[in-house]
Every structure is written in C-alpha cells, then in structure tokens.
Amino acid sequence: MKKSSSIQPPASNRYHKPVMLEECILALSIQPNGIYVDATFGGGGHSLVILENLKEGRLIAFDQDEDAKRQAENIQSRSFTFCQANFRYLKQYLKLHDVSKVDGILADLGISSHQIDSPERGFSTRFEGPLDMRMDQKGKQTAARILNEYEEQELHKILGMYGELKNARTAAKAVVIARTHKPFATTLDLKNALQSIAPRGKENKYFAQVFQALRIEVNEEMRALEDFLHQCGEVMKPGGRLVVMSYHSLEDRMVKNYINTGKVFGALEKDFFGNPIKPFQAINRKPIEASENEVNENKRARSAKLRVAEKI
C-alpha cells in the first residue's frame, strides 16, 4: 500500500490520537462522492480526515459513548451524520438514514485513550475508580456486577477466553473468595484480590488482561463484532473497502476469519462450481502494523493490527 505523508491528525483533537491514521485513510480509497461509515467515532480523528476527502459524499459515524456524542456535536458539516448506537446496529441505522449501500467502512476496535484516561469509567488499571467499564453508560451490566454475581465457572470461562489468562481457574476462585468478605466496588478491590496470584514482574500485563476480559463481557464486544462484520458484507458496494483495526488476538482472528471465509467461525464454503462463497477479498495477506516511530510516540499502537478487504 503506497504511503503518503500528507495525512495529518487534526491539531485540535486531543481527545484521542488515532492509531495508523494515514494507513486507515489510504486503505479506504475514498471517492469524493462516496458514502462512508466510521463505525467507531471515538474522538472523531478518523471522521474529520474522511470528511476532508469528501465533496458530494457522505459520512455516517457510530458510537454509543456519551462523550463521543459530545465530540461529534463539534463537527458542523452537511456531509456528516452521527448515530449514537453500537455498530452492531449498522444496517438498522443506515436504513433509518436512507442508505442501503456504502463505499467503505472503517472500524477502530477497542477503547479510546480518553476512555482509558477517565478514572470514573473504570477501564484503566492505573487509576482507582468504580468497576464500571460500560461503553454505553445507559447499559445495566457493569464489571462490579459480573465480579459479584457470576458463578465461579462463568468467571473462569470469561477470564480464560477473553483475558487469555493461564491461571483463569485460580483467578475465578480468588474472586469468589474475596467477594464473600466484601463486594467488589473499585478497581483497587479487584487488583488487591488478585495481587497474590499475578505473575511476579508481570503484574501490569496480568491486570490488563483481567480488565480486558471484563470489558469484553460487559459490552458484549465479541458478539457485537460478529454482528457488525456480517452486516458489512450486506451493505458494501462491489469494490468497497472494509478497514478494521484490532488490538488483541481474539478480535484480529475474528476479522481475519471473516475476510477469508465470510464467517467469523467455521470453514470456507464453496458453490456448485467450486467458487468460494464470501463477500470480501483480502487486500493485505498479513496485517499492517504501526511503524517504530509511531509506537514510540503512542504505546497503544504497539498491539494494533490493520486488515483491509475489498467487496467482491
């Protein structure tokens, strides 16, 4: 993919620094009169640059976060529409805005720097805050509720599957024992309960994995991603680009499988003539990763993997 140095992040956007902004915009291959979707608006860094590349085109952005909605209100453009919704409702909201087909979809998965740096949201291991972790703050499920109410077997499952903890069973048991003395309320409560079983010298990584598992469960992230990906194939025009950036192996595996087989789980199916039945063709066989310079400037870029596909 040819690189250009002309794409710069908006100077005024301190809310969140987009990872691989240039690569994402180039991968979309924006047509000035096309219709595009920013499925994860966040601080609007990607959206602002997409809008700069549109003339008669249109951009529809999604985000369920209240802070993101406030950021979106700063964009004054006739080409821009903001939907305060999870991207799993992609088709529903596009239809609501009289859109049936689009020319490109961008999704930057995970959480924004702003959310991580807001202690009251409970996403970060660095600050003490409530065990919340809701992307949609109107949702009922919280990390505290999971820790206090889930059965040990359920906790074992999500810590192992979503956090990829090697001692998930031990961690689940530690949570259940700790909550009998005092219900979980803050991020510090959780770290204290697991401190003795965290690998020596790797405590920060361990807690990050635990927090990741809880965040994924609170927000149904894997199910939402599956719903979203399947809808991308239905709404994309032939030749349209799907650009997805993920930050952990579970998400990346789902995106890779969907691009390669048309399904998040399961093998590729073929028609009567032996042609593969799938909506997209991969543009990059291996995921694009951030440059060494970008990783030095933005630690979040270290784990980012960008996959690009074109509608067949």
Secondary structure, DSSP 8 states (H G I E B T S, - for coil): ----S-----TT--S---TTHHHHHHHHT--TT-EEEES--TTSHHHHHHHHT-SS-EEEEE---HHHHHHHTT---TTEEEE-S-GGGHHHHHHHTT---EEEEEEE-S--HHHHT-GGG---SSS--BS---SSTT-S--HHHHHHHS-HHHHHHHHHHTS--TTHHHHHHHHHHHHHHS---BHHHHHHHHGGGS-TT-HHHHHHHHHHHHHHHHHTHHHHHHHHHHHHHHHEEEEEEEEEEESSHHHHHHHHHHHHHSSSSS---B-TTS-B--SEEES-SS-B---HHHHHH-GGGGG-EEEEEEE-
